[in-house]
Amino acid sequence: MTQFRISEAAGLLGVSDDTVRRWCADGILSVSRDESGRQVVDGAELAAHAKVMAAEVSDVGDVRRSARNRFTGLVTKVEIDGLMAQVELQCGPNRVVSLMSSEAAREMRLDVGSKAVAVIKATMVILETDKESRP
């Protein structure tokens, strides 16, 4: 069974350690102790809670789409050079970079500090784990 320390769980969910501790105290997440006596949260339970948190994020618009990967964030950089623009979003702990036409960036009025949603449809997603992943 995969377990995560409180700080690891917080980092994975993009919240503070105190928030995870509060969820444990409120019974939202179960907490136990590992062999070293540190508080840990079960990975499967953490994954289930992450799905609940994601479902609570409101969708934008009345549109149907096939892309399931949506990340809401703040624009942190807009670099327009000729026909192309590079736009960076900070979506919680994740940085998302989009390349688009400079015309699209201007039409969308993308400026540093504005809110945007990155919608990603990928035919290939690469997953990584630690070499010494937990049992």
DAWOVEN-V415362 format. One record per pair of residues at least 4 apart in sequence whose ideal C-beta (glycine too) atoms are under 6 Angstrom apart, sorted by sequence separation. I is the first residue (numbers start at 0). J is the second residue. If there is no record, write none. Layout:
# DAWOVEN-V415362
i->(I I)
j->(J J)
This chain:
# DAWOVEN-V415362
i->(3 14 32 33 99 128 3 9 22 23 40 79 89 90 99 104 9 22 33 9 23 78 88 30 31 77 87 6 9 30 5 8 76 86 28 75 85 5 74 75 29 84 72 73 72 84 72 82 70 84 79 95 86 70 79 88 88 8 77 4 5 4 74 2 3 8 12 74 2 74 1 74 71 69 70 69 68 66 66 13 13 1)
j->(7 18 36 37 103 132 8 14 27 28 45 84 94 95 104 109 15 28 39 16 30 85 95 38 39 86 96 16 19 40 16 19 87 97 40 87 98 19 88 89 44 99 88 89 89 101 90 101 90 104 101 117 109 95 104 115 117 40 109 37 38 39 109 39 40 45 49 111 41 113 42 115 116 116 117 118 119 118 120 91 92 133)
